[in-house]
Amino acid sequence: PVILFPEYTPLPTTGEYGVKTATRHLVDESRTEPYSDESGRALTVEFWYPESDTGGFPLIVFSHGGFGTRKSNESLYRELASNGYVVCSVDHTYHCLYTTDSSGKLRLINGEYLKELSRENAKENKQGSLELYRKWMDVRTRDIDFVIDVVKSDPADEIYSLADSEKIGVMGHSLGGAAALGVGRKNPAVSAVIALESPFMCDILDVRDGEFVFESEDYPAPLLNVYSDSSWENLSSWPQYYENAKLISKPDKDTHNVHIEGVGHLSLTDLSLASPVLTRILDRQASSVKAKDCLERINAECLKFFDCYLKGITKTKKQETRHAFYK
């Protein structure tokens, strides 16, 4: 882990608050660990939150990508926290590259899960892909729902008490964004969703006549989709991204789509700061945009989206430069 993801400095924040961090180790006793014989599903989560004596800050829960970690977008968490949000990022145990449990034991990514990621191909085997999507999404969406429930149910905790349980957003990158989209579809407590280059996996209901069948009901929550060059030109040809392509061709007032040109899939994470070489190798392309500039754009887009839909901030002349609010 240290070789692949060396220490780096996240982007400086722009908000009025200092940012504090804390880690919690949680166990969902109602579930059996799907990747081992352990009873209960153990999760390590980390919080980034405003340095403030008052509360009432919206809660944001983040889900990392297919082989990421909870720190994958730390610059974004810190930016949101500095602007008055409590951000919680989840290590999806055995889905993340590595995590450490409450005893300090290192848990690595599950080998069978890695094989599933490598063999999944929605163009060649849609039924097989759908079965994997359901398996992965069941794990991740239940993790996110559990974390939200824990924060809402324990107001005595010094961090949880800072969060406003009536204002909740979820977001994620890649596979994590797909899980965030699924939670936003089914969890009425969620008021806003951000997906960093993610398909609507939870909206795929079946395979019929060789094609995916998607949920027909409109998406219920305000939504921001962010794309890189990796997917933008392929949305209409990648079957799992059919819903994404439809929302671009027929947008509604609460669905927003942003394409950041000149960058690849992993440039939407802090890996581009920690290891530019590895990012270029995994993205299979060189970025024409500086990592700092790309991540600052993401931070700005996500902040103005959550400000609009979770804080109800309206545009004024003084705020015009900082906020281009959605209509």
C-alpha positions in Angstrom: 0.0 0.0 0.0 2.8 2.5 0.9 4.5 1.9 -2.5 1.3 2.2 -4.5 -0.2 5.1 -2.6 2.7 7.2 -1.1 2.0 10.0 1.3 1.0 13.2 -0.5 -0.5 16.6 0.4 -4.2 17.1 -0.3 -5.3 20.3 -1.9 -5.7 23.4 0.3 -9.2 24.1 1.4 -11.3 27.2 0.7 -13.9 27.2 3.4 -14.1 29.1 6.7 -13.7 26.1 9.0 -10.6 24.2 10.0 -10.9 20.5 9.3 -10.6 17.7 11.8 -10.5 13.9 11.2 -11.5 10.8 13.2 -11.8 7.1 12.6 -14.5 4.8 13.8 -14.7 1.0 13.7 -18.2 -0.3 13.2 -19.8 -3.7 13.1 -23.1 -4.5 11.5 -24.2 -7.4 13.7 -27.3 -8.1 11.5 -25.2 -9.3 8.6 -22.8 -12.2 8.0 -19.5 -11.2 6.4 -19.8 -12.3 2.7 -16.1 -12.8 2.2 -15.2 -14.8 5.3 -16.6 -16.9 8.1 -16.8 -13.9 10.4 -20.1 -13.1 12.2 -21.0 -9.5 11.6 -19.8 -7.1 8.9 -16.9 -5.0 10.2 -16.3 -1.6 8.6 -13.7 1.1 9.2 -14.9 4.6 8.4 -13.2 7.9 8.6 -14.7 11.3 9.2 -13.6 14.8 8.0 -15.6 17.5 9.8 -15.6 21.2 10.6 -13.7 22.4 13.6 -16.7 24.0 15.3 -18.6 23.9 18.6 -21.9 24.0 16.8 -23.6 21.3 14.7 -26.3 21.1 12.0 -23.9 20.3 9.2 -25.2 18.1 6.3 -23.9 14.6 6.3 -22.1 13.2 3.2 -21.2 9.5 2.9 -18.6 8.5 0.3 -18.0 5.1 -1.4 -14.6 4.4 -3.0 -14.0 2.8 -6.4 -13.6 -0.9 -7.3 -10.1 -1.2 -5.7 -9.8 2.1 -3.9 -9.6 3.0 -0.2 -11.6 5.4 2.0 -8.9 8.1 1.4 -9.3 8.0 -2.4 -10.8 11.5 -2.6 -9.5 13.2 0.5 -9.0 16.6 -1.2 -12.8 16.6 -1.9 -13.7 15.5 1.7 -11.5 18.2 3.2 -13.0 20.9 0.9 -16.5 20.0 1.8 -15.7 19.8 5.5 -14.1 23.2 5.4 -17.3 24.6 4.0 -19.6 23.1 6.6 -20.2 19.4 5.9 -19.6 16.2 7.9 -18.0 13.8 5.4 -17.7 10.1 6.1 -15.8 7.8 3.8 -16.3 4.0 4.1 -13.6 1.3 3.6 -15.8 -1.4 2.1 -14.0 -4.4 3.7 -12.6 -6.9 1.2 -13.6 -4.5 -1.7 -11.0 -1.9 -0.8 -7.3 -2.4 -1.6 -6.5 -2.6 2.1 -8.0 -1.6 5.5 -7.1 -1.9 9.1 -9.7 -3.3 11.6 -10.2 -2.3 15.3 -7.4 -4.6 16.4 -4.9 -3.2 13.9 -5.1 -6.2 11.7 -4.5 -5.5 8.0 -7.2 -6.8 5.7 -6.4 -6.9 2.0 -8.8 -6.9 -1.0 -10.5 -10.3 -1.6 -8.9 -12.4 -4.4 -12.2 -13.7 -5.7 -13.7 -10.2 -5.9 -10.6 -9.1 -7.9 -11.2 -11.9 -10.3 -14.8 -10.9 -10.7 -13.8 -7.3 -11.5 -11.3 -8.5 -14.1 -13.7 -10.9 -15.9 -16.8 -8.8 -15.9 -17.8 -7.8 -19.5 -21.3 -6.4 -20.0 -20.9 -6.5 -23.8 -20.2 -10.2 -24.0 -22.2 -11.6 -21.0 -24.9 -9.3 -19.7 -26.5 -11.9 -17.5 -23.2 -12.7 -15.8 -22.6 -8.9 -15.4 -26.0 -8.4 -13.8 -25.4 -11.2 -11.3 -22.1 -9.5 -10.3 -23.7 -6.1 -10.1 -26.3 -7.4 -7.7 -23.7 -9.1 -5.6 -21.4 -6.0 -5.4 -24.2 -3.5 -4.9 -25.8 -5.6 -2.2 -22.6 -5.4 -0.2 -21.9 -1.7 -0.8 -25.4 -0.2 -0.5 -26.0 -2.1 2.8 -22.7 -0.7 4.0 -23.8 2.9 3.2 -27.3 2.5 4.7 -25.7 1.0 7.8 -23.3 3.9 8.3 -26.2 6.4 7.8 -28.3 4.6 10.4 -25.4 4.6 12.9 -24.8 8.3 12.6 -28.5 9.1 12.9 -29.1 6.8 15.9 -26.2 7.9 18.1 -26.5 11.7 18.7 -24.3 11.4 21.8 -21.2 10.7 19.7 -19.2 13.9 19.5 -18.8 13.7 15.7 -22.3 12.2 14.9 -23.9 15.0 16.9 -22.4 17.6 14.4 -24.4 16.1 11.5 -27.9 17.1 10.5 -29.6 13.8 9.9 -32.3 15.5 7.9 -29.8 16.7 5.3 -27.9 13.7 3.8 -26.0 13.3 0.6 -24.2 10.3 -0.8 -21.4 10.2 -3.4 -18.8 7.8 -4.8 -16.3 7.1 -7.5 -16.8 4.4 -10.2 -18.2 1.3 -8.4 -18.8 3.4 -5.3 -20.7 5.9 -7.3 -22.9 3.1 -8.6 -23.6 2.2 -5.0 -24.4 5.8 -4.1 -26.8 5.9 -7.0 -28.5 2.8 -5.7 -28.8 4.2 -2.2 -30.2 7.5 -3.6 -32.8 5.5 -5.5 -34.1 3.5 -2.4 -33.2 5.4 0.7 -35.7 8.3 1.3 -33.3 9.9 3.8 -31.0 10.8 1.0 -31.5 14.3 -0.5 -28.7 14.6 -3.1 -26.3 12.2 -5.0 -23.0 12.7 -6.7 -21.5 9.9 -9.0 -18.0 10.3 -10.3 -18.1 8.3 -13.5 -20.5 5.6 -12.5 -23.2 3.5 -14.2 -26.7 2.9 -12.7 -26.0 -0.7 -11.7 -28.8 -0.9 -9.2 -31.3 0.3 -11.8 -30.7 -2.8 -14.0 -33.6 -5.0 -13.4 -33.2 -7.8 -15.9 -31.8 -9.0 -19.2 -34.3 -9.3 -22.0 -33.7 -10.1 -25.7 -30.0 -9.6 -25.0 -30.3 -6.1 -23.5 -30.4 -4.7 -20.0 -33.8 -3.7 -18.7 -33.6 -0.5 -16.6 -35.8 0.9 -13.9 -38.5 3.1 -15.7 -39.3 5.4 -12.8 -37.5 8.8 -12.8 -34.6 9.1 -10.5 -36.0 10.4 -7.2 -33.1 12.6 -5.9 -31.1 15.6 -7.3 -28.1 14.1 -9.1 -24.7 15.3 -10.3 -22.8 13.0 -12.7 -19.1 13.8 -13.4 -17.4 12.2 -16.3 -13.8 12.0 -17.7 -12.7 11.2 -21.2 -12.6 7.5 -20.3 -16.4 7.2 -20.5 -17.7 10.3 -22.2 -17.5 9.1 -25.8 -18.6 5.6 -24.8 -21.7 6.2 -22.8 -24.1 5.3 -25.6 -22.1 2.1 -26.6 -21.4 0.7 -23.1 -24.6 -1.1 -22.1 -24.3 -0.5 -18.4 -24.2 3.2 -19.1 -27.5 3.4 -21.0 -29.2 5.3 -18.2 -26.4 7.8 -18.1 -26.6 8.4 -21.8 -30.3 8.9 -21.6 -30.0 11.5 -18.8 -27.6 13.5 -21.1 -29.9 13.4 -24.1 -33.0 14.1 -22.1 -31.9 16.0 -18.9 -34.3 17.2 -16.2 -33.9 20.2 -14.0 -32.4 18.3 -11.0 -30.0 16.1 -13.0 -26.6 17.7 -13.9 -23.8 16.3 -16.1 -20.2 17.5 -16.1 -17.5 16.3 -18.5 -14.0 17.2 -17.5 -12.0 17.0 -20.7 -8.4 15.9 -20.9 -8.4 13.5 -18.0 -9.0 9.8 -17.4 -11.0 7.8 -14.9 -8.6 7.7 -11.9 -7.7 11.4 -12.4 -11.1 12.0 -10.7 -9.4 10.8 -7.5 -6.4 11.9 -5.4 -4.3 9.1 -6.9 -3.4 11.7 -9.5 -1.7 13.7 -6.8 -0.2 10.7 -4.9 1.1 8.8 -7.9 0.8 10.6 -11.3 2.8 7.7 -13.0 0.4 5.0 -11.7 -2.6 7.1 -12.7 -1.3 7.4 -16.2 -0.7 3.7 -16.4 -4.1 2.7 -15.1 -5.9 5.3 -17.1 -4.0 4.3 -20.2 -3.7 7.9 -21.2 -1.7 11.0 -20.3 -3.7 13.8 -18.8 -3.6 17.1 -20.5 -4.9 18.8 -17.4 -2.9 19.3 -14.2 -4.1 17.1 -11.3 -4.5 20.1 -9.2 -6.8 21.9 -11.7 -8.9 18.7 -12.3 -9.5 18.1 -8.6 -10.2 21.8 -7.9 -12.9 21.6 -10.6 -14.4 18.5 -9.0 -14.3 20.2 -5.6 -16.1 23.3 -7.0 -18.8 21.3 -8.8 -19.5 19.1 -5.8 -19.6 22.0 -3.4 -22.0 24.1 -5.4 -24.2 21.1 -6.0 -24.5 20.1 -2.3 -24.8 23.8 -1.3 -27.8 24.1 -3.6 -29.6 20.9 -2.7 -28.6 20.4 1.0 -28.2 23.9 2.2 -30.7 25.7 -0.1 -28.2 28.5 -0.8 -29.5 30.9 -3.4 -27.4 33.0 -5.8 -26.7 36.6 -4.8 -24.5 39.2 -6.4 -21.9 38.7 -3.7 -21.9 34.9 -4.3 -22.0 35.0 -8.0 -18.3 34.6 -8.6 -18.0 31.7 -6.1 -21.3 29.9 -6.9 -22.8 29.2 -10.3 -26.0 27.7 -8.9 -28.1 25.1 -10.7 -31.4 26.1 -12.1 
